[in-house]
């Protein structure tokens, strides 16, 4: 039996990470259920929001960022 749970979402004041896709300032960081983490700029976070929620155990979002997955 498979149970789908939503990842925990935390809002942080400011992120210092860079996007793992393009190097821009990160607006969202994902802690993966399989271990490790990834950071995304606003563009890539919104573009891949459906996939992010599938693989995340925790999502950190910079305060003020409007994420499509929320």
Buried (B, 14 or more C-beta within 10 A) or exposed (E): EEEEEEBEBEEEEEBEBBBBBEEBBBBBBBBBEEEEBBBBBBEBBBBBBEEBBEBBBBBBBBEEBEBEBE
